[in-house]
Amino acid sequence: MKKKKKIGSAGRMGARYGWKLRGQVRDVERRARAKHECSECGKAALERVGTGIWKCSRCGSVFAGGAFVPKTAESVRGE
């Protein structure tokens, strides 16, 4: 029997939507669920609480950022 390729979080979609779109969903969700660096304390303890809401589990700071990453390309350009 042939082994199945692991797809990650996009595996819930099954064989629908095409491999390219499933791969894009997997990459976005992987970035959103990853630990990010906190701008207050500098540790990689930032977690996504909700859409655009980020909280540091170490220092407790909460702020609004991008939907999937804490700092978007637009906000970095404005600094």
C-alpha positions as CSV (number, residue, x, y, z in Angstrom):
1,M,0.0,0.0,0.0
2,K,1.3,3.4,-0.9
3,K,2.1,5.9,1.9
4,K,0.1,9.1,2.0
5,K,1.9,12.4,2.0
6,K,1.4,14.5,5.1
7,I,-0.4,17.8,4.3
8,G,-0.5,19.4,7.7
9,S,-3.5,21.6,8.7
10,A,-4.9,21.6,5.2
11,G,-5.5,17.8,5.4
12,R,-9.0,18.5,6.7
13,M,-9.9,19.6,3.1
14,G,-9.3,16.1,1.7
15,A,-8.9,16.0,-2.1
16,R,-10.8,19.3,-2.7
17,Y,-9.6,22.7,-3.8
18,G,-6.3,21.7,-5.5
19,W,-2.8,21.2,-4.1
20,K,-1.7,24.8,-4.6
21,L,-4.5,26.3,-2.5
22,R,-4.2,23.7,0.2
23,G,-0.5,24.5,0.4
24,Q,-1.2,28.2,0.7
25,V,-3.7,27.6,3.5
26,R,-1.2,25.3,5.3
27,D,1.6,28.0,5.1
28,V,-0.7,30.8,6.4
29,E,-2.0,28.7,9.3
30,R,1.5,27.5,10.2
31,R,2.7,31.2,10.4
32,A,-0.3,32.2,12.4
33,R,0.2,29.4,15.0
34,A,3.9,29.9,15.3
35,K,5.5,31.7,18.3
36,H,6.5,35.3,17.3
37,E,8.8,37.7,19.0
38,C,7.3,40.1,21.4
39,S,8.1,43.8,20.8
40,E,7.9,44.6,24.6
41,C,10.1,41.9,26.2
42,G,11.8,40.4,23.1
43,K,11.0,36.8,23.8
44,A,9.4,34.4,21.3
45,A,6.2,34.1,23.4
46,L,3.7,36.0,21.3
47,E,0.5,34.0,20.5
48,R,-2.5,34.8,18.4
49,V,-5.6,35.2,20.6
50,G,-8.1,36.1,17.8
51,T,-8.2,37.8,14.4
52,G,-5.6,40.5,14.7
53,I,-5.2,40.2,18.5
54,W,-1.8,39.1,19.9
55,K,-0.8,38.4,23.5
56,C,2.6,37.7,25.0
57,S,2.4,34.8,27.4
58,R,5.6,36.0,29.2
59,C,5.0,39.7,29.9
60,G,1.2,39.8,29.3
61,S,1.1,42.6,26.8
62,V,-1.9,42.6,24.4
63,F,-2.0,44.5,21.1
64,A,-3.6,44.6,17.7
65,G,-1.6,43.5,14.7
66,G,-2.1,41.7,11.5
67,A,-4.6,38.9,11.1
68,F,-2.0,36.2,10.7
69,V,1.3,37.8,11.7
70,P,1.8,40.4,14.4
71,K,3.5,42.9,12.1
72,T,2.3,43.2,8.5
73,A,4.4,44.5,5.7
74,E,2.4,47.8,5.6
75,S,3.1,48.5,9.3
76,V,6.8,47.8,8.9
77,R,7.0,50.3,6.0
78,G,5.3,53.0,8.1
79,E,7.8,52.8,10.9
